[in-house]
Amino acid sequence: TWQSGLLGATEIVFPKPSLETFKFSKDKLSVFTGTFEVVTRFKVAPTAPPGPTAINGEVRYQACNDNGCQFPTTLKVAVQVMLVQ
């Protein structure tokens, strides 16, 4: 999730998950594995002045291995950007 401000998230694109089997579950689980990207597209507010700003948000995830899953975790994200005309 992204906080609203000078930039507003218009789309969040996740990679295609894979269905994996784990010892602790009789059902296959939809997961992301290895290194992957989550891409967000933003729209700049018409009133946004040129210059540096930050986009703040959170990523919530749950890490698992073949033995079980950790508790869900929320990671705070801050991305510095430069707005230009």
PDB file of N, CA, C and O in Angstrom:
ATOM      1  N   THR A   1       0.845  -1.171   0.000  1.00  0.00           N
ATOM      2  CA  THR A   1       0.000   0.000   0.000  1.00  0.00           C
ATOM      3  C   THR A   1       0.893   1.238   0.000  1.00  0.00           C
ATOM      4  O   THR A   1       2.003   1.226   0.533  1.00  0.00           O
ATOM      5  N   TRP A   2       0.391   2.285  -0.599  1.00  0.00           N
ATOM      6  CA  TRP A   2       1.122   3.550  -0.660  1.00  0.00           C
ATOM      7  C   TRP A   2       0.288   4.650  -0.022  1.00  0.00           C
ATOM      8  O   TRP A   2      -0.931   4.685  -0.188  1.00  0.00           O
ATOM      9  N   GLN A   3       0.941   5.546   0.706  1.00  0.00           N
ATOM     10  CA  GLN A   3       0.253   6.694   1.284  1.00  0.00           C
ATOM     11  C   GLN A   3      -0.050   7.686   0.167  1.00  0.00           C
ATOM     12  O   GLN A   3       0.743   7.854  -0.760  1.00  0.00           O
ATOM     13  N   SER A   4      -1.191   8.333   0.263  1.00  0.00           N
ATOM     14  CA  SER A   4      -1.515   9.338  -0.749  1.00  0.00           C
ATOM     15  C   SER A   4      -0.724  10.602  -0.464  1.00  0.00           C
ATOM     16  O   SER A   4      -0.333  10.865   0.673  1.00  0.00           O
ATOM     17  N   GLY A   5      -0.496  11.374  -1.506  1.00  0.00           N
ATOM     18  CA  GLY A   5       0.270  12.604  -1.389  1.00  0.00           C
ATOM     19  C   GLY A   5       0.424  13.223  -2.765  1.00  0.00           C
ATOM     20  O   GLY A   5      -0.524  13.252  -3.550  1.00  0.00           O
ATOM     21  N   LEU A   6       1.621  13.719  -3.059  1.00  0.00           N
ATOM     22  CA  LEU A   6       1.875  14.324  -4.371  1.00  0.00           C
ATOM     23  C   LEU A   6       1.830  13.288  -5.487  1.00  0.00           C
ATOM     24  O   LEU A   6       1.568  13.616  -6.644  1.00  0.00           O
ATOM     25  N   LEU A   7       2.086  12.045  -5.130  1.00  0.00           N
ATOM     26  CA  LEU A   7       2.008  10.944  -6.087  1.00  0.00           C
ATOM     27  C   LEU A   7       0.954   9.958  -5.602  1.00  0.00           C
ATOM     28  O   LEU A   7       0.924   9.605  -4.423  1.00  0.00           O
ATOM     29  N   GLY A   8       0.096   9.518  -6.502  1.00  0.00           N
ATOM     30  CA  GLY A   8      -0.920   8.535  -6.150  1.00  0.00           C
ATOM     31  C   GLY A   8      -0.731   7.266  -6.953  1.00  0.00           C
ATOM     32  O   GLY A   8      -0.572   7.317  -8.173  1.00  0.00           O
ATOM     33  N   ALA A   9      -0.746   6.135  -6.281  1.00  0.00           N
ATOM     34  CA  ALA A   9      -0.591   4.853  -6.975  1.00  0.00           C
ATOM     35  C   ALA A   9      -1.805   4.604  -7.864  1.00  0.00           C
ATOM     36  O   ALA A   9      -2.944   4.693  -7.407  1.00  0.00           O
ATOM     37  N   THR A  10      -1.558   4.291  -9.131  1.00  0.00           N
ATOM     38  CA  THR A  10      -2.644   4.004 -10.067  1.00  0.00           C
ATOM     39  C   THR A  10      -2.728   2.517 -10.397  1.00  0.00           C
ATOM     40  O   THR A  10      -3.779   2.026 -10.811  1.00  0.00           O
ATOM     41  N   GLU A  11      -1.615   1.801 -10.213  1.00  0.00           N
ATOM     42  CA  GLU A  11      -1.610   0.367 -10.536  1.00  0.00           C
ATOM     43  C   GLU A  11      -0.439  -0.292  -9.823  1.00  0.00           C
ATOM     44  O   GLU A  11       0.662   0.258  -9.781  1.00  0.00           O
ATOM     45  N   ILE A  12      -0.680  -1.478  -9.260  1.00  0.00           N
ATOM     46  CA  ILE A  12       0.382  -2.290  -8.667  1.00  0.00           C
ATOM     47  C   ILE A  12       0.379  -3.618  -9.404  1.00  0.00           C
ATOM     48  O   ILE A  12      -0.640  -4.308  -9.451  1.00  0.00           O
ATOM     49  N   VAL A  13       1.528  -3.977  -9.982  1.00  0.00           N
ATOM     50  CA  VAL A  13       1.634  -5.178 -10.809  1.00  0.00           C
ATOM     51  C   VAL A  13       2.538  -6.189 -10.108  1.00  0.00           C
ATOM     52  O   VAL A  13       3.725  -5.942  -9.894  1.00  0.00           O
ATOM     53  N   PHE A  14       1.954  -7.327  -9.757  1.00  0.00           N
ATOM     54  CA  PHE A  14       2.706  -8.416  -9.130  1.00  0.00           C
ATOM     55  C   PHE A  14       3.115  -9.429 -10.194  1.00  0.00           C
ATOM     56  O   PHE A  14       2.437  -9.549 -11.215  1.00  0.00           O
ATOM     57  N   PRO A  15       4.207 -10.158  -9.978  1.00  0.00           N
ATOM     58  CA  PRO A  15       4.566 -11.224 -10.913  1.00  0.00           C
ATOM     59  C   PRO A  15       3.560 -12.369 -10.806  1.00  0.00           C
ATOM     60  O   PRO A  15       2.784 -12.444  -9.853  1.00  0.00           O
ATOM     61  N   LYS A  16       3.588 -13.232 -11.773  1.00  0.00           N
ATOM     62  CA  LYS A  16       2.704 -14.408 -11.727  1.00  0.00           C
ATOM     63  C   LYS A  16       3.224 -15.359 -10.648  1.00  0.00           C
ATOM     64  O   LYS A  16       4.394 -15.739 -10.681  1.00  0.00           O
ATOM     65  N   PRO A  17       2.374 -15.750  -9.691  1.00  0.00           N
ATOM     66  CA  PRO A  17       2.824 -16.672  -8.644  1.00  0.00           C
ATOM     67  C   PRO A  17       2.910 -18.101  -9.187  1.00  0.00           C
ATOM     68  O   PRO A  17       2.346 -18.421 -10.233  1.00  0.00           O
ATOM     69  N   SER A  18       3.626 -18.942  -8.452  1.00  0.00           N
ATOM     70  CA  SER A  18       3.674 -20.359  -8.806  1.00  0.00           C
ATOM     71  C   SER A  18       2.964 -21.161  -7.717  1.00  0.00           C
ATOM     72  O   SER A  18       2.922 -20.746  -6.558  1.00  0.00           O
ATOM     73  N   LEU A  19       2.416 -22.293  -8.090  1.00  0.00           N
ATOM     74  CA  LEU A  19       1.769 -23.185  -7.125  1.00  0.00           C
ATOM     75  C   LEU A  19       2.812 -24.174  -6.624  1.00  0.00           C
ATOM     76  O   LEU A  19       3.393 -24.923  -7.410  1.00  0.00           O
ATOM     77  N   GLU A  20       3.047 -24.176  -5.323  1.00  0.00           N
ATOM     78  CA  GLU A  20       4.077 -25.022  -4.720  1.00  0.00           C
ATOM     79  C   GLU A  20       3.467 -25.927  -3.656  1.00  0.00           C
ATOM     80  O   GLU A  20       2.465 -25.581  -3.030  1.00  0.00           O
ATOM     81  N   THR A  21       4.083 -27.088  -3.463  1.00  0.00           N
ATOM     82  CA  THR A  21       3.662 -28.027  -2.438  1.00  0.00           C
ATOM     83  C   THR A  21       4.637 -27.939  -1.270  1.00  0.00           C
ATOM     84  O   THR A  21       5.853 -27.944  -1.463  1.00  0.00           O
ATOM     85  N   PHE A  22       4.092 -27.858  -0.052  1.00  0.00           N
ATOM     86  CA  PHE A  22       4.897 -27.802   1.151  1.00  0.00           C
ATOM     87  C   PHE A  22       4.490 -28.942   2.079  1.00  0.00           C
ATOM     88  O   PHE A  22       3.342 -29.386   2.057  1.00  0.00           O
ATOM     89  N   LYS A  23       5.432 -29.416   2.895  1.00  0.00           N
ATOM     90  CA  LYS A  23       5.161 -30.521   3.817  1.00  0.00           C
ATOM     91  C   LYS A  23       4.018 -30.209   4.785  1.00  0.00           C
ATOM     92  O   LYS A  23       3.266 -31.108   5.161  1.00  0.00           O
ATOM     93  N   PHE A  24       3.884 -28.966   5.184  1.00  0.00           N
ATOM     94  CA  PHE A  24       2.913 -28.596   6.216  1.00  0.00           C
ATOM     95  C   PHE A  24       1.499 -28.377   5.673  1.00  0.00           C
ATOM     96  O   PHE A  24       0.582 -28.116   6.451  1.00  0.00           O
ATOM     97  N   SER A  25       1.301 -28.477   4.346  1.00  0.00           N
ATOM     98  CA  SER A  25      -0.014 -28.210   3.773  1.00  0.00           C
ATOM     99  C   SER A  25      -0.395 -29.310   2.791  1.00  0.00           C
ATOM    100  O   SER A  25       0.430 -29.738   1.983  1.00  0.00           O
ATOM    101  N   LYS A  26      -1.623 -29.760   2.858  1.00  0.00           N
ATOM    102  CA  LYS A  26      -2.074 -30.761   1.897  1.00  0.00           C
ATOM    103  C   LYS A  26      -2.441 -30.120   0.561  1.00  0.00           C
ATOM    104  O   LYS A  26      -2.503 -30.799  -0.464  1.00  0.00           O
ATOM    105  N   ASP A  27      -2.683 -28.808   0.578  1.00  0.00           N
ATOM    106  CA  ASP A  27      -3.021 -28.076  -0.638  1.00  0.00           C
ATOM    107  C   ASP A  27      -1.802 -27.351  -1.181  1.00  0.00           C
ATOM    108  O   ASP A  27      -0.904 -26.974  -0.429  1.00  0.00           O
ATOM    109  N   LYS A  28      -1.779 -27.158  -2.501  1.00  0.00           N
ATOM    110  CA  LYS A  28      -0.724 -26.342  -3.093  1.00  0.00           C
ATOM    111  C   LYS A  28      -0.988 -24.881  -2.728  1.00  0.00           C
ATOM    112  O   LYS A  28      -2.138 -24.447  -2.654  1.00  0.00           O
ATOM    113  N   LEU A  29       0.081 -24.136  -2.504  1.00  0.00           N
ATOM    114  CA  LEU A  29      -0.034 -22.727  -2.141  1.00  0.00           C
ATOM    115  C   LEU A  29       0.508 -21.858  -3.261  1.00  0.00           C
ATOM    116  O   LEU A  29       1.485 -22.215  -3.919  1.00  0.00           O
ATOM    117  N   SER A  30      -0.125 -20.726  -3.474  1.00  0.00           N
ATOM    118  CA  SER A  30       0.290 -19.754  -4.473  1.00  0.00           C
ATOM    119  C   SER A  30       1.363 -18.863  -3.847  1.00  0.00           C
ATOM    120  O   SER A  30       1.089 -18.137  -2.892  1.00  0.00           O
ATOM    121  N   VAL A  31       2.590 -18.919  -4.389  1.00  0.00           N
ATOM    122  CA  VAL A  31       3.713 -18.211  -3.773  1.00  0.00           C
ATOM    123  C   VAL A  31       4.576 -17.508  -4.817  1.00  0.00           C
ATOM    124  O   VAL A  31       4.525 -17.814  -6.008  1.00  0.00           O
ATOM    125  N   PHE A  32       5.370 -16.553  -4.327  1.00  0.00           N
ATOM    126  CA  PHE A  32       6.433 -15.931  -5.112  1.00  0.00           C
ATOM    127  C   PHE A  32       7.733 -16.508  -4.583  1.00  0.00           C
ATOM    128  O   PHE A  32       7.913 -16.594  -3.368  1.00  0.00           O
ATOM    129  N   THR A  33       8.642 -16.907  -5.460  1.00  0.00           N
ATOM    130  CA  THR A  33       9.905 -17.486  -5.024  1.00  0.00           C
ATOM    131  C   THR A  33      11.078 -16.748  -5.653  1.00  0.00           C
ATOM    132  O   THR A  33      10.947 -16.109  -6.697  1.00  0.00           O
ATOM    133  N   GLY A  34      12.221 -16.850  -4.996  1.00  0.00           N
ATOM    134  CA  GLY A  34      13.429 -16.236  -5.535  1.00  0.00           C
ATOM    135  C   GLY A  34      13.328 -14.719  -5.521  1.00  0.00           C
ATOM    136  O   GLY A  34      12.657 -14.135  -4.671  1.00  0.00           O
ATOM    137  N   THR A  35      14.001 -14.095  -6.471  1.00  0.00           N
ATOM    138  CA  THR A  35      13.981 -12.644  -6.610  1.00  0.00           C
ATOM    139  C   THR A  35      12.887 -12.261  -7.593  1.00  0.00           C
ATOM    140  O   THR A  35      12.771 -12.860  -8.662  1.00  0.00           O
ATOM    141  N   PHE A  36      12.087 -11.267  -7.237  1.00  0.00           N
ATOM    142  CA  PHE A  36      11.006 -10.837  -8.120  1.00  0.00           C
ATOM    143  C   PHE A  36      10.757  -9.350  -7.920  1.00  0.00           C
ATOM    144  O   PHE A  36      11.212  -8.764  -6.938  1.00  0.00           O
ATOM    145  N   GLU A  37      10.041  -8.746  -8.846  1.00  0.00           N
ATOM    146  CA  GLU A  37       9.718  -7.328  -8.783  1.00  0.00           C
ATOM    147  C   GLU A  37       8.219  -7.119  -8.633  1.00  0.00           C
ATOM    148  O   GLU A  37       7.411  -7.838  -9.220  1.00  0.00           O
ATOM    149  N   VAL A  38       7.869  -6.121  -7.836  1.00  0.00           N
ATOM    150  CA  VAL A  38       6.507  -5.636  -7.756  1.00  0.00           C
ATOM    151  C   VAL A  38       6.572  -4.200  -8.266  1.00  0.00           C
ATOM    152  O   VAL A  38       7.271  -3.369  -7.687  1.00  0.00           O
ATOM    153  N   VAL A  39       5.855  -3.903  -9.337  1.00  0.00           N
ATOM    154  CA  VAL A  39       5.947  -2.610 -10.003  1.00  0.00           C
ATOM    155  C   VAL A  39       4.707  -1.779  -9.681  1.00  0.00           C
ATOM    156  O   VAL A  39       3.582  -2.271  -9.766  1.00  0.00           O
ATOM    157  N   THR A  40       4.923  -0.517  -9.311  1.00  0.00           N
ATOM    158  CA  THR A  40       3.817   0.402  -9.057  1.00  0.00           C
ATOM    159  C   THR A  40       3.898   1.559 -10.036  1.00  0.00           C
ATOM    160  O   THR A  40       4.971   2.116 -10.267  1.00  0.00           O
ATOM    161  N   ARG A  41       2.775   1.910 -10.603  1.00  0.00           N
ATOM    162  CA  ARG A  41       2.687   3.088 -11.459  1.00  0.00           C
ATOM    163  C   ARG A  41       1.998   4.187 -10.665  1.00  0.00           C
ATOM    164  O   ARG A  41       1.028   3.936  -9.949  1.00  0.00           O
ATOM    165  N   PHE A  42       2.510   5.414 -10.800  1.00  0.00           N
ATOM    166  CA  PHE A  42       2.004   6.554 -10.041  1.00  0.00           C
ATOM    167  C   PHE A  42       1.546   7.655 -10.983  1.00  0.00           C
ATOM    168  O   PHE A  42       2.019   7.767 -12.114  1.00  0.00           O
ATOM    169  N   LYS A  43       0.615   8.465 -10.492  1.00  0.00           N
ATOM    170  CA  LYS A  43       0.196   9.673 -11.189  1.00  0.00           C
ATOM    171  C   LYS A  43       0.587  10.849 -10.303  1.00  0.00           C
ATOM    172  O   LYS A  43       0.336  10.843  -9.098  1.00  0.00           O
ATOM    173  N   VAL A  44       1.205  11.862 -10.915  1.00  0.00           N
ATOM    174  CA  VAL A  44       1.632  13.048 -10.179  1.00  0.00           C
ATOM    175  C   VAL A  44       0.454  14.015 -10.077  1.00  0.00           C
ATOM    176  O   VAL A  44      -0.223  14.287 -11.069  1.00  0.00           O
ATOM    177  N   ALA A  45       0.219  14.525  -8.888  1.00  0.00           N
ATOM    178  CA  ALA A  45      -0.851  15.513  -8.672  1.00  0.00           C
ATOM    179  C   ALA A  45      -0.547  16.759  -9.492  1.00  0.00           C
ATOM    180  O   ALA A  45       0.610  17.174  -9.565  1.00  0.00           O
ATOM    181  N   PRO A  46      -1.557  17.367 -10.111  1.00  0.00           N
ATOM    182  CA  PRO A  46      -1.318  18.554 -10.933  1.00  0.00           C
ATOM    183  C   PRO A  46      -0.751  19.726 -10.127  1.00  0.00           C
ATOM    184  O   PRO A  46      -0.141  20.629 -10.701  1.00  0.00           O
ATOM    185  N   THR A  47      -0.942  19.721  -8.824  1.00  0.00           N
ATOM    186  CA  THR A  47      -0.439  20.807  -7.977  1.00  0.00           C
ATOM    187  C   THR A  47       0.961  20.529  -7.425  1.00  0.00           C
ATOM    188  O   THR A  47       1.504  21.343  -6.679  1.00  0.00           O
ATOM    189  N   ALA A  48       1.543  19.387  -7.785  1.00  0.00           N
ATOM    190  CA  ALA A  48       2.856  19.017  -7.244  1.00  0.00           C
ATOM    191  C   ALA A  48       3.955  19.927  -7.791  1.00  0.00           C
ATOM    192  O   ALA A  48       4.100  20.053  -9.007  1.00  0.00           O
ATOM    193  N   PRO A  49       4.727  20.559  -6.913  1.00  0.00           N
ATOM    194  CA  PRO A  49       5.814  21.408  -7.387  1.00  0.00           C
ATOM    195  C   PRO A  49       7.023  20.558  -7.786  1.00  0.00           C
ATOM    196  O   PRO A  49       7.214  19.472  -7.239  1.00  0.00           O
ATOM    197  N   PRO A  50       7.837  21.032  -8.724  1.00  0.00           N
ATOM    198  CA  PRO A  50       9.060  20.305  -9.069  1.00  0.00           C
ATOM    199  C   PRO A  50       9.994  20.244  -7.854  1.00  0.00           C
ATOM    200  O   PRO A  50       9.997  21.135  -7.006  1.00  0.00           O
ATOM    201  N   GLY A  51      10.774  19.181  -7.798  1.00  0.00           N
ATOM    202  CA  GLY A  51      11.755  19.038  -6.725  1.00  0.00           C
ATOM    203  C   GLY A  51      11.699  17.668  -6.091  1.00  0.00           C
ATOM    204  O   GLY A  51      10.924  16.809  -6.512  1.00  0.00           O
ATOM    205  N   PRO A  52      12.526  17.464  -5.074  1.00  0.00           N
ATOM    206  CA  PRO A  52      12.575  16.151  -4.423  1.00  0.00           C
ATOM    207  C   PRO A  52      11.357  15.910  -3.546  1.00  0.00           C
ATOM    208  O   PRO A  52      10.814  16.832  -2.936  1.00  0.00           O
ATOM    209  N   THR A  53      10.944  14.662  -3.497  1.00  0.00           N
ATOM    210  CA  THR A  53       9.854  14.240  -2.612  1.00  0.00           C
ATOM    211  C   THR A  53      10.039  12.761  -2.314  1.00  0.00           C
ATOM    212  O   THR A  53      10.904  12.108  -2.900  1.00  0.00           O
ATOM    213  N   ALA A  54       9.244  12.240  -1.420  1.00  0.00           N
ATOM    214  CA  ALA A  54       9.316  10.823  -1.062  1.00  0.00           C
ATOM    215  C   ALA A  54       7.951  10.185  -1.243  1.00  0.00           C
ATOM    216  O   ALA A  54       6.911  10.822  -1.070  1.00  0.00           O
ATOM    217  N   ILE A  55       7.984   8.914  -1.595  1.00  0.00           N
ATOM    218  CA  ILE A  55       6.777   8.096  -1.665  1.00  0.00           C
ATOM    219  C   ILE A  55       6.902   7.102  -0.517  1.00  0.00           C
ATOM    220  O   ILE A  55       7.880   6.357  -0.453  1.00  0.00           O
ATOM    221  N   ASN A  56       5.933   7.078   0.385  1.00  0.00           N
ATOM    222  CA  ASN A  56       5.984   6.190   1.548  1.00  0.00           C
ATOM    223  C   ASN A  56       4.897   5.137   1.453  1.00  0.00           C
ATOM    224  O   ASN A  56       3.776   5.412   1.028  1.00  0.00           O
ATOM    225  N   GLY A  57       5.249   3.935   1.855  1.00  0.00           N
ATOM    226  CA  GLY A  57       4.273   2.862   1.810  1.00  0.00           C
ATOM    227  C   GLY A  57       4.672   1.699   2.694  1.00  0.00           C
ATOM    228  O   GLY A  57       5.597   1.794   3.501  1.00  0.00           O
ATOM    229  N   GLU A  58       3.957   0.602   2.523  1.00  0.00           N
ATOM    230  CA  GLU A  58       4.219  -0.615   3.291  1.00  0.00           C
ATOM    231  C   GLU A  58       4.042  -1.836   2.391  1.00  0.00           C
ATOM    232  O   GLU A  58       3.182  -1.868   1.511  1.00  0.00           O
ATOM    233  N   VAL A  59       4.882  -2.836   2.642  1.00  0.00           N
ATOM    234  CA  VAL A  59       4.758  -4.135   1.975  1.00  0.00           C
ATOM    235  C   VAL A  59       4.491  -5.160   3.067  1.00  0.00           C
ATOM    236  O   VAL A  59       5.251  -5.268   4.028  1.00  0.00           O
ATOM    237  N   ARG A  60       3.417  -5.903   2.913  1.00  0.00           N
ATOM    238  CA  ARG A  60       3.088  -6.962   3.882  1.00  0.00           C
ATOM    239  C   ARG A  60       3.358  -8.299   3.219  1.00  0.00           C
ATOM    240  O   ARG A  60       2.882  -8.564   2.115  1.00  0.00           O
ATOM    241  N   TYR A  61       4.135  -9.149   3.907  1.00  0.00           N
ATOM    242  CA  TYR A  61       4.512 -10.437   3.329  1.00  0.00           C
ATOM    243  C   TYR A  61       4.619 -11.493   4.416  1.00  0.00           C
ATOM    244  O   TYR A  61       4.638 -11.190   5.609  1.00  0.00           O
ATOM    245  N   GLN A  62       4.688 -12.738   3.970  1.00  0.00           N
ATOM    246  CA  GLN A  62       4.849 -13.862   4.891  1.00  0.00           C
ATOM    247  C   GLN A  62       5.837 -14.836   4.276  1.00  0.00           C
ATOM    248  O   GLN A  62       5.582 -15.410   3.217  1.00  0.00           O
ATOM    249  N   ALA A  63       6.960 -15.019   4.942  1.00  0.00           N
ATOM    250  CA  ALA A  63       7.998 -15.931   4.453  1.00  0.00           C
ATOM    251  C   ALA A  63       7.699 -17.352   4.902  1.00  0.00           C
ATOM    252  O   ALA A  63       7.305 -17.589   6.044  1.00  0.00           O
ATOM    253  N   CYS A  64       7.893 -18.303   3.978  1.00  0.00           N
ATOM    254  CA  CYS A  64       7.651 -19.714   4.281  1.00  0.00           C
ATOM    255  C   CYS A  64       8.802 -20.555   3.741  1.00  0.00           C
ATOM    256  O   CYS A  64       9.499 -20.157   2.808  1.00  0.00           O
ATOM    257  N   ASN A  65       8.985 -21.719   4.342  1.00  0.00           N
ATOM    258  CA  ASN A  65       9.856 -22.744   3.778  1.00  0.00           C
ATOM    259  C   ASN A  65       9.103 -24.061   3.881  1.00  0.00           C
ATOM    260  O   ASN A  65       7.912 -24.065   4.192  1.00  0.00           O
ATOM    261  N   ASP A  66       9.765 -25.164   3.628  1.00  0.00           N
ATOM    262  CA  ASP A  66       9.073 -26.451   3.584  1.00  0.00           C
ATOM    263  C   ASP A  66       8.552 -26.897   4.955  1.00  0.00           C
ATOM    264  O   ASP A  66       7.707 -27.789   5.029  1.00  0.00           O
ATOM    265  N   ASN A  67       9.042 -26.291   6.030  1.00  0.00           N
ATOM    266  CA  ASN A  67       8.631 -26.691   7.374  1.00  0.00           C
ATOM    267  C   ASN A  67       7.505 -25.845   7.961  1.00  0.00           C
ATOM    268  O   ASN A  67       6.841 -26.274   8.905  1.00  0.00           O
ATOM    269  N   GLY A  68       7.285 -24.663   7.423  1.00  0.00           N
ATOM    270  CA  GLY A  68       6.237 -23.802   7.958  1.00  0.00           C
ATOM    271  C   GLY A  68       6.418 -22.361   7.529  1.00  0.00           C
ATOM    272  O   GLY A  68       7.297 -22.039   6.729  1.00  0.00           O
ATOM    273  N   CYS A  69       5.575 -21.502   8.070  1.00  0.00           N
ATOM    274  CA  CYS A  69       5.599 -20.084   7.710  1.00  0.00           C
ATOM    275  C   CYS A  69       5.861 -19.230   8.943  1.00  0.00           C
ATOM    276  O   CYS A  69       5.449 -19.573  10.051  1.00  0.00           O
ATOM    277  N   GLN A  70       6.545 -18.124   8.738  1.00  0.00           N
ATOM    278  CA  GLN A  70       6.726 -17.145   9.798  1.00  0.00           C
ATOM    279  C   GLN A  70       5.447 -16.322   9.908  1.00  0.00           C
ATOM    280  O   GLN A  70       4.585 -16.384   9.031  1.00  0.00           O
ATOM    281  N   PHE A  71       5.329 -15.556  10.983  1.00  0.00           N
ATOM    282  CA  PHE A  71       4.195 -14.656  11.119  1.00  0.00           C
ATOM    283  C   PHE A  71       4.275 -13.602  10.012  1.00  0.00           C
ATOM    284  O   PHE A  71       5.377 -13.240   9.601  1.00  0.00           O
ATOM    285  N   PRO A  72       3.147 -13.104   9.520  1.00  0.00           N
ATOM    286  CA  PRO A  72       3.176 -12.029   8.524  1.00  0.00           C
ATOM    287  C   PRO A  72       3.946 -10.820   9.071  1.00  0.00           C
ATOM    288  O   PRO A  72       3.893 -10.516  10.263  1.00  0.00           O
ATOM    289  N   THR A  73       4.657 -10.147   8.174  1.00  0.00           N
ATOM    290  CA  THR A  73       5.496  -9.004   8.537  1.00  0.00           C
ATOM    291  C   THR A  73       5.157  -7.830   7.636  1.00  0.00           C
ATOM    292  O   THR A  73       4.844  -8.007   6.458  1.00  0.00           O
ATOM    293  N   THR A  74       5.221  -6.625   8.200  1.00  0.00           N
ATOM    294  CA  THR A  74       5.017  -5.409   7.416  1.00  0.00           C
ATOM    295  C   THR A  74       6.333  -4.650   7.378  1.00  0.00           C
ATOM    296  O   THR A  74       6.925  -4.362   8.418  1.00  0.00           O
ATOM    297  N   LEU A  75       6.786  -4.330   6.177  1.00  0.00           N
ATOM    298  CA  LEU A  75       8.033  -3.608   5.953  1.00  0.00           C
ATOM    299  C   LEU A  75       7.704  -2.217   5.442  1.00  0.00           C
ATOM    300  O   LEU A  75       7.006  -2.072   4.439  1.00  0.00           O
ATOM    301  N   LYS A  76       8.201  -1.190   6.125  1.00  0.00           N
ATOM    302  CA  LYS A  76       7.976   0.184   5.672  1.00  0.00           C
ATOM    303  C   LYS A  76       8.921   0.479   4.503  1.00  0.00           C
ATOM    304  O   LYS A  76      10.081   0.066   4.503  1.00  0.00           O
ATOM    305  N   VAL A  77       8.396   1.204   3.508  1.00  0.00           N
ATOM    306  CA  VAL A  77       9.137   1.531   2.290  1.00  0.00           C
ATOM    307  C   VAL A  77       9.111   3.042   2.094  1.00  0.00           C
ATOM    308  O   VAL A  77       8.058   3.668   2.221  1.00  0.00           O
ATOM    309  N   ALA A  78      10.266   3.629   1.785  1.00  0.00           N
ATOM    310  CA  ALA A  78      10.357   5.048   1.448  1.00  0.00           C
ATOM    311  C   ALA A  78      11.223   5.175   0.198  1.00  0.00           C
ATOM    312  O   ALA A  78      12.383   4.763   0.196  1.00  0.00           O
ATOM    313  N   VAL A  79      10.664   5.741  -0.851  1.00  0.00           N
ATOM    314  CA  VAL A  79      11.386   5.892  -2.110  1.00  0.00           C
ATOM    315  C   VAL A  79      11.534   7.385  -2.393  1.00  0.00           C
ATOM    316  O   VAL A  79      10.541   8.110  -2.447  1.00  0.00           O
ATOM    317  N   GLN A  80      12.751   7.834  -2.570  1.00  0.00           N
ATOM    318  CA  GLN A  80      13.030   9.233  -2.895  1.00  0.00           C
ATOM    319  C   GLN A  80      12.921   9.415  -4.404  1.00  0.00           C
ATOM    320  O   GLN A  80      13.491   8.635  -5.167  1.00  0.00           O
ATOM    321  N   VAL A  81      12.194  10.438  -4.836  1.00  0.00           N
ATOM    322  CA  VAL A  81      12.059  10.726  -6.274  1.00  0.00           C
ATOM    323  C   VAL A  81      12.241  12.223  -6.513  1.00  0.00           C
ATOM    324  O   VAL A  81      12.093  13.035  -5.600  1.00  0.00           O
ATOM    325  N   MET A  82      12.565  12.568  -7.752  1.00  0.00           N
ATOM    326  CA  MET A  82      12.693  13.959  -8.150  1.00  0.00           C
ATOM    327  C   MET A  82      11.598  14.255  -9.164  1.00  0.00           C
ATOM    328  O   MET A  82      11.551  13.633 -10.225  1.00  0.00           O
ATOM    329  N   LEU A  83      10.721  15.196  -8.848  1.00  0.00           N
ATOM    330  CA  LEU A  83       9.659  15.602  -9.775  1.00  0.00           C
ATOM    331  C   LEU A  83      10.205  16.704 -10.666  1.00  0.00           C
ATOM    332  O   LEU A  83      10.788  17.675 -10.185  1.00  0.00           O
ATOM    333  N   VAL A  84      10.012  16.543 -11.975  1.00  0.00           N
ATOM    334  CA  VAL A  84      10.478  17.546 -12.943  1.00  0.00           C
ATOM    335  C   VAL A  84       9.330  17.922 -13.855  1.00  0.00           C
ATOM    336  O   VAL A  84       8.377  17.161 -14.024  1.00  0.00           O
ATOM    337  N   GLN A  85       9.434  19.115 -14.447  1.00  0.00           N
ATOM    338  CA  GLN A  85       8.392  19.550 -15.385  1.00  0.00           C
ATOM    339  C   GLN A  85       8.822  19.271 -16.790  1.00  0.00           C
ATOM    340  O   GLN A  85       8.084  19.564 -17.731  1.00  0.00           O
TER     341      GLN A  85
END
